[in-house]
Amino acid sequence: MLEALAQAEHAIGACADAPAWALPEKDLIAALDAAHRVEQRLAAAKLALIRELDGRGTPSAQGATSTVVWLRERLRLTVPAARRLVDLAAALDTGNPGVRQALADADITVDQARVIADAVATVQDVAGTQAADKAVGVLVDWAGQFDPDLLRKLGTRILDHVAPDLADDATKAALDAEERRATRDRHLTLSEQTDGRLRLTGTLDPEAAAMLRATIDPLTAPSGPDDQRSPGQRRHDALADICRLALRTGELPDNGGDPAQIVITTGYDALTRQLGVGALDTGLHLTPEAVRRLACDAAILPAVLGGTGQVLDVGRQRRLVTGPLRRALVLRDRGCAFPGCDRPPRWCDAHHIRHWADGGRTSLDNAVLLCPHHHRHVHRGEWTVRLGGDGHPEFVPPAWLDPDRLPRRNQYHRRT
C-alpha cells in the first residue's frame, strides 16, 4: 500500500505541476472529472486507514485523548473535520459494505457516502439487511443525479422504494434517525483570531437551539429609534448580556478551582504606571480604559512576569488558599501542557513533575497543568516532563515513539 500511495503521490504531483492552460476545453473537463474520481478513491483509502488506526488504539497509545484529537494534530485538521472523518470511517466499516465499495469505485462522493450511510442505517434498523442492500443500490443510482442535500431529502423516503409494506414506519424512523444525527453532530467551536476576537461556529440540536432563541430574542430588539446597530451586532451584544447575567448569579462552577475572575498580566514598568495596557489570561491586550471598566465588576489580580514569561509574583486573595499557585500555572501553561492538547485550564489538574511521594515540592517550578487524560498518561512513566531553559514545560517522548527523543511542547496555547 505504501508503495502504491507513493507512486500515486508522485503522479498527482506531476499533474499539479502540469500547465492546465495548454489543454483544450474537452480535455480540461475530462481532467477535472478524473481528478474528482481520484479524490474519492483516495478518500476511501484514507477512511480505511483511519478506521484501522482507531481500532488498534494507536492514537490513545501515543497520548491523544481521542482519534479526533490525534487526527487534528497529525493532519492539521479542524476538530469538526476530524470528527466527520472518524464518524464516516466507522459508518462505512460497520454499515453496508456496498457504500464503502461505491466510494472506492468513485461512484459517489464523500459527502454522498455520509448521506447514504445514514439512510442505509435507518433502513437496516427498520427493515433488515435485505432492504438495506436494496437501499444502497437505489441511493447509489440516485447519487449519479443528485447532490448530497437533495439526496438526503430523497433518502428520508427510501423505505417507500425498498420496503413499501413498512412505509408507515418510515416517517418515524427518519425522524428518530434525524434526532440521533442532531445529537451526534452538535458542537460549538470557539476560534481565536489574531486580534483577540473569537469566531463562533457550530450546530445546535433542536432543544439547545430553542433555548438559545428563547434567551437571546428578548435582548436583540432595538433599544430605541436611534439604535443604529445591525441585527448581527444586536445578537452579539445580547450574547454578551447573557454572559454578564450568568456571571452575576454566582452559580457558575469553579474554573479550575477558582471562581470566575479576570487575571491581568503586566510588566513591571506598566505596573508602576498604574496598570497601563493590560493583557487578560486569554492573551488579549486591553486599553487602560477597558481595564478600568472591567474593574467595576471583577477583581483585578496583577501578575508580574519576567522577560521569558516566568511568573514572578501573583496577586493574592485570602479566601483562596491555593489560588496564587493555580493562577501562576494558568498564566504560564494556559491549558494542558501536553503536546497537541487544547484542553483549557479549567479542565486541568496540577501535576507534580517530581512526585510528591518522592519528595517533590508543591511549587511553580515543580508543577505543570495536565488534563485528566494526560495526567494519567504521564503517570504511566513513558514520557518525561521537565521545564526548559525558559521555565516552560516540555515533554520527552518514549523511544518507541521517537528514537531521538526530541523534546516536544504544546503549540496550541502559544500567544506569539
C-alpha positions as a Markdown table, in Angstrom:
| # | Residue | x | y | z |
|---|---|---|---|---|
| 1 | Met | 0.0 | 0.0 | 0.0 |
| 2 | Leu | 2.8 | 2.4 | 0.9 |
| 3 | Glu | 4.5 | 1.9 | -2.5 |
| 4 | Ala | 1.2 | 2.4 | -4.4 |
| 5 | Leu | 0.4 | 5.6 | -2.4 |
| 6 | Ala | 3.9 | 6.9 | -3.0 |
| 7 | Gln | 3.5 | 6.3 | -6.8 |
| 8 | Ala | 0.1 | 8.0 | -6.7 |
| 9 | Glu | 1.5 | 10.9 | -4.8 |
| 10 | His | 4.3 | 11.3 | -7.4 |
| 11 | Ala | 1.8 | 11.1 | -10.3 |
| 12 | Ile | -0.6 | 13.6 | -8.8 |
| 13 | Gly | 2.3 | 15.9 | -8.0 |
| 14 | Ala | 3.3 | 15.8 | -11.7 |
| 15 | Cys | -0.3 | 16.6 | -12.6 |
| 16 | Ala | -0.3 | 19.6 | -10.3 |
| 17 | Asp | 2.8 | 21.0 | -11.9 |
| 18 | Ala | 1.5 | 20.4 | -15.5 |
| 19 | Pro | 0.3 | 23.5 | -17.4 |
| 20 | Ala | -3.5 | 23.3 | -17.4 |
| 21 | Trp | -3.7 | 26.2 | -19.8 |
| 22 | Ala | -2.3 | 24.0 | -22.6 |
| 23 | Leu | -5.3 | 21.6 | -22.6 |
| 24 | Pro | -8.3 | 22.1 | -24.9 |
| 25 | Glu | -11.6 | 22.6 | -23.2 |
| 26 | Lys | -12.7 | 19.0 | -23.7 |
| 27 | Asp | -9.5 | 17.6 | -22.1 |
| 28 | Leu | -9.7 | 20.1 | -19.3 |
| 29 | Ile | -13.2 | 18.9 | -18.4 |
| 30 | Ala | -12.1 | 15.3 | -18.6 |
| 31 | Ala | -9.1 | 16.0 | -16.4 |
| 32 | Leu | -11.4 | 17.6 | -13.8 |
| 33 | Asp | -13.6 | 14.5 | -13.8 |
| 34 | Ala | -10.6 | 12.3 | -13.4 |
| 35 | Ala | -9.1 | 14.3 | -10.6 |
| 36 | His | -12.5 | 14.2 | -8.8 |
| 37 | Arg | -12.6 | 10.4 | -9.2 |
| 38 | Val | -9.1 | 10.0 | -7.8 |
| 39 | Glu | -10.1 | 12.3 | -4.9 |
| 40 | Gln | -12.9 | 9.9 | -3.9 |
| 41 | Arg | -10.8 | 6.8 | -4.3 |
| 42 | Leu | -8.1 | 8.3 | -2.1 |
| 43 | Ala | -10.8 | 9.3 | 0.5 |
| 44 | Ala | -11.9 | 5.7 | 0.7 |
| 45 | Ala | -8.3 | 4.5 | 1.3 |
| 46 | Lys | -7.9 | 7.3 | 3.9 |
| 47 | Leu | -11.1 | 6.3 | 5.8 |
| 48 | Ala | -10.0 | 2.7 | 5.9 |
| 49 | Leu | -6.6 | 3.7 | 7.4 |
| 50 | Ile | -8.3 | 5.9 | 10.0 |
| 51 | Arg | -10.7 | 3.1 | 11.0 |
| 52 | Glu | -7.7 | 0.7 | 11.3 |
| 53 | Leu | -5.7 | 3.1 | 13.4 |
| 54 | Asp | -8.7 | 3.8 | 15.6 |
| 55 | Gly | -9.4 | 0.1 | 16.1 |
| 56 | Arg | -5.8 | -0.6 | 17.1 |
| 57 | Gly | -5.9 | 2.2 | 19.7 |
| 58 | Thr | -2.8 | 3.9 | 18.1 |
| 59 | Pro | -4.0 | 7.5 | 19.0 |
| 60 | Ser | -4.5 | 6.6 | 22.6 |
| 61 | Ala | -1.2 | 4.8 | 22.8 |
| 62 | Gln | 0.5 | 8.0 | 21.5 |
| 63 | Gly | -1.1 | 10.1 | 24.2 |
| 64 | Ala | -4.1 | 11.6 | 22.4 |
| 65 | Thr | -7.4 | 11.9 | 24.2 |
| 66 | Ser | -9.2 | 10.6 | 21.1 |
| 67 | Thr | -8.7 | 9.7 | 17.5 |
| 68 | Val | -10.3 | 13.0 | 16.6 |
| 69 | Val | -7.7 | 15.0 | 18.5 |
| 70 | Trp | -4.9 | 12.8 | 17.1 |
| 71 | Leu | -6.0 | 13.5 | 13.6 |
| 72 | Arg | -6.2 | 17.2 | 14.2 |
| 73 | Glu | -2.6 | 17.2 | 15.4 |
| 74 | Arg | -1.3 | 14.7 | 12.8 |
| 75 | Leu | -3.1 | 16.1 | 9.7 |
| 76 | Arg | -3.6 | 19.7 | 10.9 |
| 77 | Leu | -7.4 | 19.5 | 10.6 |
| 78 | Thr | -10.0 | 21.3 | 12.5 |
| 79 | Val | -11.8 | 19.3 | 15.2 |
| 80 | Pro | -15.1 | 19.2 | 13.3 |
| 81 | Ala | -13.4 | 18.0 | 10.1 |
| 82 | Ala | -11.5 | 15.3 | 12.0 |
| 83 | Arg | -14.7 | 14.2 | 13.8 |
| 84 | Arg | -16.5 | 13.8 | 10.4 |
| 85 | Leu | -13.7 | 11.6 | 9.1 |
| 86 | Val | -13.8 | 9.3 | 12.2 |
| 87 | Asp | -17.6 | 9.1 | 12.2 |
| 88 | Leu | -17.7 | 8.3 | 8.5 |
| 89 | Ala | -14.9 | 5.7 | 8.8 |
| 90 | Ala | -16.9 | 4.0 | 11.5 |
| 91 | Ala | -20.2 | 4.1 | 9.5 |
| 92 | Leu | -18.6 | 2.7 | 6.4 |
| 93 | Asp | -16.9 | -0.1 | 8.4 |
| 94 | Thr | -19.9 | -1.2 | 10.4 |
| 95 | Gly | -22.6 | -0.4 | 7.9 |
| 96 | Asn | -23.4 | -1.9 | 4.5 |
| 97 | Pro | -20.1 | -2.7 | 2.6 |
| 98 | Gly | -21.8 | -1.5 | -0.7 |
| 99 | Val | -21.4 | 2.1 | 0.4 |
| 100 | Arg | -17.7 | 1.7 | 1.1 |
| 101 | Gln | -17.2 | 0.0 | -2.3 |
| 102 | Ala | -19.2 | 2.7 | -4.1 |
| 103 | Leu | -16.9 | 5.3 | -2.7 |
| 104 | Ala | -13.8 | 3.3 | -3.6 |
| 105 | Asp | -15.1 | 2.9 | -7.1 |
| 106 | Ala | -15.7 | 6.7 | -7.3 |
| 107 | Asp | -19.4 | 6.2 | -8.0 |
| 108 | Ile | -20.3 | 8.5 | -5.1 |
| 109 | Thr | -18.6 | 11.4 | -3.3 |
| 110 | Val | -17.5 | 11.5 | 0.3 |
| 111 | Asp | -20.5 | 13.8 | 1.2 |
| 112 | Gln | -22.9 | 11.5 | -0.6 |
| 113 | Ala | -21.3 | 8.5 | 1.2 |
| 114 | Arg | -22.2 | 10.1 | 4.5 |
| 115 | Val | -25.8 | 10.7 | 3.4 |
| 116 | Ile | -26.2 | 7.2 | 2.1 |
| 117 | Ala | -24.6 | 5.6 | 5.2 |
| 118 | Asp | -27.1 | 7.5 | 7.4 |
| 119 | Ala | -30.1 | 6.5 | 5.3 |
| 120 | Val | -29.0 | 2.8 | 5.0 |
| 121 | Ala | -28.5 | 2.6 | 8.8 |
| 122 | Thr | -32.1 | 3.7 | 9.2 |
| 123 | Val | -33.3 | 1.1 | 6.7 |
| 124 | Gln | -31.2 | -1.6 | 8.5 |
| 125 | Asp | -32.8 | -0.8 | 11.8 |
| 126 | Val | -36.3 | -0.8 | 10.5 |
| 127 | Ala | -36.4 | -3.4 | 7.7 |
| 128 | Gly | -33.3 | -5.5 | 8.0 |
| 129 | Thr | -30.3 | -6.4 | 5.9 |
| 130 | Gln | -32.0 | -7.3 | 2.6 |
| 131 | Ala | -33.8 | -4.0 | 2.4 |
| 132 | Ala | -30.6 | -2.2 | 3.4 |
| 133 | Asp | -28.8 | -3.9 | 0.4 |
| 134 | Lys | -31.6 | -2.7 | -1.9 |
| 135 | Ala | -31.4 | 0.8 | -0.4 |
| 136 | Val | -27.7 | 1.0 | -1.2 |
| 137 | Gly | -28.3 | 0.2 | -4.9 |
| 138 | Val | -31.1 | 2.8 | -5.2 |
| 139 | Leu | -29.2 | 5.6 | -3.4 |
| 140 | Val | -26.0 | 5.0 | -5.3 |
| 141 | Asp | -28.0 | 5.3 | -8.6 |
| 142 | Trp | -29.6 | 8.5 | -7.3 |
| 143 | Ala | -26.2 | 9.8 | -6.4 |
| 144 | Gly | -25.3 | 10.0 | -10.1 |
| 145 | Gln | -28.1 | 12.6 | -10.5 |
| 146 | Phe | -28.5 | 14.4 | -7.2 |
| 147 | Asp | -26.2 | 16.4 | -4.9 |
| 148 | Pro | -25.9 | 15.5 | -1.2 |
| 149 | Asp | -28.6 | 17.8 | 0.1 |
| 150 | Leu | -31.3 | 16.6 | -2.3 |
| 151 | Leu | -30.1 | 13.0 | -1.8 |
| 152 | Arg | -30.7 | 13.3 | 1.9 |
| 153 | Lys | -34.2 | 14.5 | 1.3 |
| 154 | Leu | -34.9 | 11.6 | -1.0 |
| 155 | Gly | -33.3 | 9.2 | 1.5 |
| 156 | Thr | -35.9 | 10.0 | 4.1 |
| 157 | Arg | -38.4 | 8.2 | 1.9 |
| 158 | Ile | -36.2 | 5.4 | 0.8 |
| 159 | Leu | -38.4 | 2.8 | 2.6 |
| 160 | Asp | -41.2 | 3.7 | 0.2 |
| 161 | His | -39.0 | 2.2 | -2.5 |
| 162 | Val | -37.3 | -0.8 | -0.9 |
| 163 | Ala | -39.9 | -1.8 | 1.7 |
| 164 | Pro | -43.3 | -0.3 | 0.9 |
| 165 | Asp | -45.1 | -2.5 | 3.4 |
| 166 | Leu | -43.1 | -0.7 | 6.1 |
| 167 | Ala | -43.8 | 2.8 | 4.8 |
| 168 | Asp | -46.0 | 3.6 | 7.8 |
| 169 | Asp | -42.9 | 3.3 | 9.9 |
| 170 | Ala | -40.7 | 5.2 | 7.6 |
| 171 | Thr | -41.5 | 8.7 | 8.8 |
| 172 | Lys | -41.0 | 7.8 | 12.5 |
| 173 | Ala | -37.7 | 6.0 | 11.6 |
| 174 | Ala | -36.5 | 9.0 | 9.6 |
| 175 | Leu | -37.3 | 11.4 | 12.5 |
| 176 | Asp | -35.6 | 9.2 | 15.0 |
| 177 | Ala | -32.5 | 9.0 | 12.8 |
| 178 | Glu | -32.5 | 12.8 | 12.3 |
| 179 | Glu | -32.6 | 13.2 | 16.1 |
| 180 | Arg | -29.7 | 10.9 | 16.5 |
| 181 | Arg | -27.7 | 12.8 | 13.9 |
| 182 | Ala | -28.6 | 16.1 | 15.6 |
| 183 | Thr | -27.2 | 14.7 | 18.8 |
| 184 | Arg | -24.1 | 13.3 | 17.1 |
| 185 | Asp | -23.4 | 16.5 | 15.1 |
| 186 | Arg | -23.9 | 19.1 | 17.9 |
| 187 | His | -20.8 | 21.2 | 18.5 |
| 188 | Leu | -19.7 | 24.7 | 19.3 |
| 189 | Thr | -16.3 | 25.9 | 18.1 |
| 190 | Leu | -14.5 | 29.0 | 19.5 |
| 191 | Ser | -11.7 | 30.0 | 17.1 |
| 192 | Glu | -9.3 | 32.7 | 18.4 |
| 193 | Gln | -8.4 | 35.3 | 15.8 |
| 194 | Thr | -5.0 | 37.1 | 15.8 |
| 195 | Asp | -6.5 | 40.3 | 17.3 |
| 196 | Gly | -8.0 | 38.6 | 20.3 |
| 197 | Arg | -11.6 | 38.3 | 19.0 |
| 198 | Leu | -13.4 | 34.9 | 18.8 |
| 199 | Arg | -15.2 | 33.4 | 15.9 |
| 200 | Leu | -18.2 | 31.3 | 17.0 |
| 201 | Thr | -19.3 | 28.5 | 14.7 |
| 202 | Gly | -21.4 | 25.4 | 15.5 |
| 203 | Thr | -24.5 | 23.4 | 15.2 |
| 204 | Leu | -27.1 | 23.3 | 18.0 |
| 205 | Asp | -29.5 | 20.4 | 18.4 |
| 206 | Pro | -33.2 | 21.4 | 18.4 |
| 207 | Glu | -33.5 | 21.7 | 22.2 |
| 208 | Ala | -30.5 | 23.9 | 22.6 |
| 209 | Ala | -31.5 | 26.0 | 19.6 |
| 210 | Ala | -34.9 | 26.6 | 21.1 |
| 211 | Met | -33.4 | 27.6 | 24.5 |
| 212 | Leu | -30.9 | 30.0 | 22.8 |
| 213 | Arg | -33.7 | 31.6 | 20.8 |
| 214 | Ala | -35.9 | 32.0 | 23.8 |
| 215 | Thr | -33.0 | 33.6 | 25.8 |
| 216 | Ile | -31.5 | 35.8 | 23.1 |
| 217 | Asp | -34.5 | 37.1 | 21.2 |
| 218 | Pro | -35.8 | 39.4 | 24.0 |
| 219 | Leu | -32.3 | 41.1 | 24.1 |
| 220 | Thr | -32.0 | 41.6 | 20.4 |
| 221 | Ala | -34.7 | 44.2 | 19.9 |
| 222 | Pro | -33.5 | 47.7 | 19.0 |
| 223 | Ser | -33.1 | 49.8 | 22.2 |
| 224 | Gly | -34.9 | 52.7 | 20.6 |
| 225 | Pro | -35.4 | 54.7 | 17.4 |
| 226 | Asp | -31.8 | 55.9 | 17.4 |
| 227 | Asp | -30.3 | 52.4 | 17.7 |
| 228 | Gln | -28.0 | 52.1 | 14.7 |
| 229 | Arg | -26.7 | 48.6 | 15.4 |
| 230 | Ser | -27.2 | 45.9 | 12.7 |
| 231 | Pro | -29.1 | 42.7 | 13.6 |
| 232 | Gly | -25.8 | 40.9 | 13.9 |
| 233 | Gln | -24.4 | 43.5 | 16.2 |
| 234 | Arg | -27.5 | 43.3 | 18.4 |
| 235 | Arg | -27.2 | 39.5 | 18.6 |
| 236 | His | -23.6 | 39.9 | 19.6 |
| 237 | Asp | -24.5 | 42.4 | 22.4 |
| 238 | Ala | -27.3 | 40.1 | 23.5 |
| 239 | Leu | -24.9 | 37.2 | 23.9 |
| 240 | Ala | -22.6 | 39.4 | 25.9 |
| 241 | Asp | -25.5 | 40.4 | 28.2 |
| 242 | Ile | -26.4 | 36.8 | 28.8 |
| 243 | Cys | -22.8 | 36.1 | 29.8 |
| 244 | Arg | -22.8 | 39.0 | 32.2 |
| 245 | Leu | -26.1 | 37.8 | 33.7 |
| 246 | Ala | -24.7 | 34.3 | 34.2 |
| 247 | Leu | -21.5 | 35.7 | 35.9 |
| 248 | Arg | -23.6 | 37.8 | 38.3 |
| 249 | Thr | -25.6 | 34.9 | 39.5 |
| 250 | Gly | -22.6 | 33.4 | 41.3 |
| 251 | Glu | -23.9 | 30.0 | 40.4 |
| 252 | Leu | -21.4 | 29.0 | 37.7 |
| 253 | Pro | -19.0 | 26.2 | 38.6 |
| 254 | Asp | -15.4 | 27.0 | 39.6 |
| 255 | Asn | -12.9 | 27.4 | 36.8 |
| 256 | Gly | -10.1 | 25.1 | 37.7 |
| 257 | Gly | -10.6 | 25.6 | 41.4 |
| 258 | Asp | -11.1 | 29.4 | 41.2 |
| 259 | Pro | -14.3 | 31.3 | 40.8 |
| 260 | Ala | -14.8 | 33.2 | 37.5 |
| 261 | Gln | -12.3 | 36.1 | 37.6 |
| 262 | Ile | -10.1 | 38.2 | 35.4 |
| 263 | Val | -6.3 | 38.0 | 35.6 |
| 264 | Ile | -4.3 | 40.8 | 34.1 |
| 265 | Thr | -0.7 | 40.3 | 33.2 |
| 266 | Thr | 1.6 | 43.3 | 33.1 |
| 267 | Gly | 5.3 | 44.2 | 33.1 |
| 268 | Tyr | 6.9 | 46.0 | 36.0 |
| 269 | Asp | 7.1 | 49.3 | 34.2 |
| 270 | Ala | 3.4 | 49.1 | 33.2 |
| 271 | Leu | 2.5 | 48.2 | 36.7 |
| 272 | Thr | 4.3 | 51.3 | 38.1 |
| 273 | Arg | 2.3 | 53.4 | 35.6 |
| 274 | Gln | -0.9 | 52.3 | 37.3 |
| 275 | Leu | -1.5 | 49.2 | 35.1 |
| 276 | Gly | -1.3 | 50.9 | 31.7 |
| 277 | Val | -2.1 | 48.4 | 28.9 |
| 278 | Gly | -3.0 | 45.0 | 30.3 |
| 279 | Ala | -3.4 | 41.5 | 29.0 |
| 280 | Leu | -6.1 | 39.1 | 30.0 |
| 281 | Asp | -5.2 | 35.5 | 30.7 |
| 282 | Thr | -6.6 | 34.7 | 27.3 |
| 283 | Gly | -3.8 | 36.8 | 25.7 |
| 284 | Leu | -6.0 | 39.7 | 24.7 |
| 285 | His | -4.4 | 43.2 | 25.2 |
| 286 | Leu | -6.7 | 45.8 | 26.8 |
| 287 | Thr | -6.5 | 49.6 | 26.8 |
| 288 | Pro | -6.3 | 51.2 | 30.3 |
| 289 | Glu | -9.9 | 52.4 | 29.8 |
| 290 | Ala | -11.1 | 48.8 | 29.2 |
| 291 | Val | -9.2 | 47.6 | 32.2 |
| 292 | Arg | -10.8 | 50.2 | 34.5 |
| 293 | Arg | -14.2 | 49.4 | 33.0 |
| 294 | Leu | -13.8 | 45.7 | 33.8 |
| 295 | Ala | -12.6 | 46.5 | 37.2 |
| 296 | Cys | -16.1 | 47.8 | 38.1 |
| 297 | Asp | -17.4 | 44.2 | 38.1 |
| 298 | Ala | -14.4 | 42.0 | 38.6 |
| 299 | Ala | -11.4 | 41.6 | 40.9 |
| 300 | Ile | -8.2 | 42.6 | 39.2 |
| 301 | Leu | -5.3 | 40.3 | 40.2 |
| 302 | Pro | -2.0 | 41.7 | 38.9 |
| 303 | Ala | 0.6 | 39.1 | 37.9 |
| 304 | Val | 4.2 | 40.2 | 37.2 |
| 305 | Leu | 6.2 | 38.1 | 34.7 |
| 306 | Gly | 9.9 | 38.1 | 33.8 |
| 307 | Gly | 11.1 | 38.6 | 30.2 |
| 308 | Thr | 10.7 | 35.0 | 29.2 |
| 309 | Gly | 7.3 | 34.5 | 30.8 |
| 310 | Gln | 8.3 | 33.2 | 34.2 |
| 311 | Val | 5.8 | 34.2 | 36.8 |
| 312 | Leu | 7.5 | 36.4 | 39.4 |
| 313 | Asp | 4.5 | 37.3 | 41.6 |
| 314 | Val | 0.8 | 36.8 | 41.5 |
| 315 | Gly | -1.9 | 38.8 | 43.3 |
| 316 | Arg | -3.4 | 37.0 | 46.3 |
| 317 | Gln | -6.9 | 36.7 | 47.7 |
| 318 | Arg | -7.1 | 35.5 | 51.3 |
| 319 | Arg | -10.2 | 33.5 | 50.6 |
| 320 | Leu | -8.4 | 31.3 | 48.0 |
| 321 | Val | -5.9 | 29.0 | 49.8 |
| 322 | Thr | -4.3 | 27.6 | 46.6 |
| 323 | Gly | -5.4 | 30.4 | 44.3 |
| 324 | Pro | -2.0 | 32.1 | 43.7 |
| 325 | Leu | -0.1 | 29.0 | 42.6 |
| 326 | Arg | -3.0 | 27.9 | 40.5 |
| 327 | Arg | -3.2 | 31.3 | 38.8 |
| 328 | Ala | 0.6 | 31.2 | 38.2 |
| 329 | Leu | 0.3 | 27.8 | 36.5 |
| 330 | Val | -2.6 | 29.1 | 34.3 |
| 331 | Leu | -0.6 | 32.1 | 33.3 |
| 332 | Arg | 2.4 | 30.0 | 32.4 |
| 333 | Asp | 0.9 | 26.9 | 30.8 |
| 334 | Arg | -2.5 | 28.4 | 29.6 |
| 335 | Gly | -4.0 | 24.9 | 29.5 |
| 336 | Cys | -3.0 | 21.3 | 29.3 |
| 337 | Ala | 0.8 | 21.5 | 28.5 |
| 338 | Phe | 1.0 | 18.1 | 26.9 |
| 339 | Pro | 1.9 | 18.4 | 23.2 |
| 340 | Gly | -1.1 | 18.5 | 20.9 |
| 341 | Cys | -3.8 | 19.0 | 23.7 |
| 342 | Asp | -6.1 | 22.0 | 23.6 |
| 343 | Arg | -7.9 | 21.4 | 26.9 |
| 344 | Pro | -8.4 | 24.8 | 28.7 |
| 345 | Pro | -7.1 | 25.4 | 32.3 |
| 346 | Arg | -10.4 | 24.8 | 34.0 |
| 347 | Trp | -10.3 | 21.1 | 32.8 |
| 348 | Cys | -6.7 | 20.6 | 34.1 |
| 349 | Asp | -5.0 | 19.2 | 37.2 |
| 350 | Ala | -1.8 | 20.4 | 38.7 |
| 351 | His | 0.8 | 17.6 | 38.3 |
| 352 | His | 4.0 | 17.3 | 40.4 |
| 353 | Ile | 6.9 | 17.0 | 38.0 |
| 354 | Arg | 8.8 | 15.3 | 40.8 |
| 355 | His | 6.1 | 13.3 | 42.5 |
| 356 | Trp | 5.0 | 14.3 | 46.0 |
| 357 | Ala | 5.7 | 10.8 | 47.3 |
| 358 | Asp | 9.3 | 11.2 | 46.1 |
| 359 | Gly | 9.9 | 14.4 | 48.0 |
| 360 | Gly | 8.7 | 16.8 | 45.3 |
| 361 | Arg | 7.7 | 20.3 | 46.4 |
| 362 | Thr | 4.4 | 22.0 | 45.7 |
| 363 | Ser | 5.9 | 24.9 | 43.8 |
| 364 | Leu | 5.7 | 26.5 | 40.4 |
| 365 | Asp | 8.9 | 25.0 | 39.2 |
| 366 | Asn | 7.7 | 21.5 | 40.1 |
| 367 | Ala | 4.2 | 21.7 | 38.7 |
| 368 | Val | 2.6 | 21.5 | 35.3 |
| 369 | Leu | -1.0 | 21.7 | 34.1 |
| 370 | Leu | -2.4 | 18.5 | 32.6 |
| 371 | Cys | -5.9 | 17.4 | 31.7 |
| 372 | Pro | -7.1 | 14.2 | 33.4 |
| 373 | His | -6.3 | 12.1 | 30.4 |
| 374 | His | -2.7 | 13.3 | 30.0 |
| 375 | His | -2.3 | 13.3 | 33.8 |
| 376 | Arg | -3.0 | 9.6 | 33.8 |
| 377 | His | -0.9 | 9.1 | 30.6 |
| 378 | Val | 2.2 | 10.9 | 32.1 |
| 379 | His | 1.9 | 8.8 | 35.3 |
| 380 | Arg | 2.5 | 5.7 | 33.3 |
| 381 | Gly | 6.1 | 6.8 | 33.2 |
| 382 | Glu | 6.9 | 6.6 | 29.4 |
| 383 | Trp | 7.0 | 10.4 | 29.0 |
| 384 | Thr | 9.5 | 12.6 | 30.8 |
| 385 | Val | 8.3 | 16.0 | 31.9 |
| 386 | Arg | 10.7 | 18.9 | 32.6 |
| 387 | Leu | 11.0 | 22.6 | 32.5 |
| 388 | Gly | 13.0 | 24.1 | 29.7 |
| 389 | Gly | 15.6 | 26.8 | 30.0 |
| 390 | Asp | 12.9 | 29.4 | 29.7 |
| 391 | Gly | 10.9 | 28.0 | 32.5 |
| 392 | His | 8.2 | 26.5 | 30.4 |
| 393 | Pro | 7.3 | 22.7 | 30.3 |
| 394 | Glu | 8.5 | 20.3 | 27.7 |
| 395 | Phe | 7.9 | 16.6 | 27.2 |
| 396 | Val | 10.4 | 14.0 | 26.1 |
| 397 | Pro | 8.6 | 11.1 | 24.3 |
| 398 | Pro | 9.4 | 7.4 | 24.8 |
| 399 | Ala | 12.0 | 5.9 | 22.5 |
| 400 | Trp | 9.4 | 3.7 | 20.7 |
| 401 | Leu | 7.6 | 6.8 | 19.5 |
| 402 | Asp | 10.7 | 8.9 | 18.7 |
| 403 | Pro | 14.1 | 7.1 | 18.8 |
| 404 | Asp | 15.8 | 10.5 | 19.0 |
| 405 | Arg | 13.6 | 11.5 | 22.0 |
| 406 | Leu | 13.4 | 15.1 | 20.9 |
| 407 | Pro | 11.6 | 17.3 | 23.5 |
| 408 | Arg | 8.1 | 18.5 | 22.4 |
| 409 | Arg | 6.0 | 21.4 | 23.5 |
| 410 | Asn | 2.3 | 22.3 | 23.3 |
| 411 | Gln | 1.8 | 24.8 | 20.4 |
| 412 | Tyr | -2.0 | 25.3 | 20.9 |
| 413 | His | -1.7 | 27.7 | 23.8 |
| 414 | Arg | 1.1 | 29.9 | 22.4 |
| 415 | Arg | 0.3 | 33.6 | 22.2 |
| 416 | Thr | 3.0 | 34.8 | 19.9 |
